[in-house]
Amino acid sequence: MDETMDCQETERLILDAFERPLSAAERESVAEHCSHCSACGRFATVQSEVDQRLRRSITAPALNIAFPKLLMKRIRQTRGATLPAWSPDVAYSIGAFVSLIASSMVLPFRPETVLILGVSICVAAYLLQSLIFVFVDEPYD
């Protein structure tokens, strides 16, 4: 770990230590930082006291040994129906196709003109949508 840790990183590691074992380098960096930063030293002391009080006042329930298997079974059963990631693309394509056919029959232009223009607009809109989703982590969640 970096010897010049800041307080924010030190506090994060102090809290992480309650959930996972810190590496030797992390423990050493936290101890070194707390030795010259009284605010972080107090933070570590307070967090340790809170953890000890919680451990004394809250007892974990005893779980059946089959609990993990039963939980996973229940999760699989209650999982809602999810659509595949490609389903919006299919819905978009079907809607565009139906709209193009209807427009070519209703609009007072040659059907070929309507279809060519409609397909061009649909492709451009789809490409724009795809480009936008490149910058969004999970567009369908």
C-alpha positions in Angstrom: 0.0 0.0 0.0 1.0 3.6 -0.5 2.7 5.1 2.5 0.9 8.4 2.0 -2.6 7.2 2.3 -5.3 9.9 2.8 -8.0 9.9 5.4 -10.7 8.8 3.0 -8.8 5.7 1.9 -7.8 4.9 5.5 -11.5 5.1 6.7 -12.5 2.9 3.8 -10.0 0.3 4.8 -10.9 0.5 8.5 -14.5 -0.2 7.5 -13.4 -3.0 5.1 -11.6 -4.7 7.9 -14.9 -5.5 9.6 -16.0 -7.4 6.4 -12.8 -9.0 5.2 -9.3 -9.6 6.4 -7.0 -6.9 5.3 -3.6 -7.7 3.7 -0.5 -7.2 5.7 0.3 -4.1 3.6 -3.1 -2.7 4.1 -3.0 -3.2 7.9 0.4 -1.7 8.1 -0.7 1.4 6.1 -3.7 1.9 8.2 -1.7 1.6 11.4 1.0 4.0 10.1 -1.6 6.5 9.0 -3.5 6.3 12.3 -0.3 6.8 14.3 0.0 10.3 13.0 -3.6 11.2 12.2 -5.7 11.6 15.4 -9.0 11.9 13.5 -8.5 8.5 11.8 -7.3 7.0 15.1 -10.5 8.1 16.7 -12.5 6.9 13.7 -11.0 3.4 14.1 -11.6 3.4 17.9 -15.3 4.4 17.5 -15.9 1.9 14.7 -14.3 -0.9 16.8 -16.5 0.1 19.8 -19.6 0.1 17.6 -18.7 -3.3 16.2 -18.2 -4.8 19.6 -21.5 -3.4 20.9 -23.4 -4.8 17.9 -21.7 -8.2 18.4 -22.8 -8.2 22.0 -26.4 -7.1 21.4 -27.2 -9.0 18.2 -27.0 -12.7 18.0 -27.1 -14.4 14.6 -29.9 -16.9 14.2 -29.0 -20.5 13.9 -29.6 -21.6 10.4 -30.6 -25.1 9.1 -27.6 -26.7 7.4 -29.7 -27.0 4.2 -30.5 -23.2 4.3 -28.2 -22.2 1.4 -29.7 -24.9 -0.9 -33.3 -24.0 0.1 -32.6 -20.3 -0.4 -31.2 -20.8 -3.9 -34.1 -23.1 -4.8 -36.6 -20.4 -3.7 -34.7 -17.7 -5.6 -34.8 -19.7 -8.8 -38.6 -20.3 -8.3 -39.5 -16.7 -7.6 -37.3 -15.2 -10.2 -39.6 -13.3 -12.5 -39.8 -13.8 -16.2 -37.0 -11.9 -17.8 -36.7 -10.9 -21.4 -33.4 -11.5 -23.3 -31.4 -8.4 -24.0 -32.2 -8.6 -27.7 -36.0 -8.5 -27.2 -36.3 -4.7 -27.5 -34.5 -4.9 -30.9 -37.1 -7.5 -32.1 -40.0 -5.4 -30.8 -38.5 -2.3 -32.5 -38.1 -4.2 -35.8 -41.6 -5.6 -35.8 -43.1 -2.2 -35.0 -41.1 -0.5 -37.7 -42.1 -3.2 -40.3 -45.8 -2.8 -39.4 -45.6 1.0 -39.6 -43.8 0.9 -42.9 -46.4 -1.4 -44.5 -49.3 0.6 -43.1 -47.7 3.9 -44.2 -47.0 2.6 -47.7 -50.7 1.7 -48.1 -52.1 4.9 -46.6 -49.8 7.8 -47.6 -50.3 9.4 -51.0 -46.8 8.6 -52.3 -45.5 5.7 -54.3 -45.1 2.7 -51.9 -41.4 2.3 -53.0 -40.6 5.8 -51.9 -42.3 5.4 -48.5 -40.6 2.1 -47.9 -37.1 3.4 -48.9 -37.5 6.5 -46.8 -39.0 4.5 -43.9 -36.3 1.9 -43.9 -33.6 4.7 -44.0 -35.2 6.5 -41.0 -35.6 3.2 -39.1 -31.9 2.2 -39.7 -30.7 5.7 -38.7 -32.8 5.7 -35.5 -31.6 2.2 -34.6 -28.0 3.2 -35.1 -28.4 6.3 -33.1 -30.0 4.3 -30.3 -27.2 1.8 -30.4 -24.6 4.6 -30.2 -26.4 6.1 -27.2 -26.4 2.7 -25.5 -22.7 2.4 -25.9 -22.4 5.2 -23.3 -24.9 3.6 -20.9 -23.7 0.7 -18.8 -26.9 -1.4 -18.7 -29.6 0.1 -21.0 -32.2 -2.6 -20.3 -31.9 -3.0 -16.5 
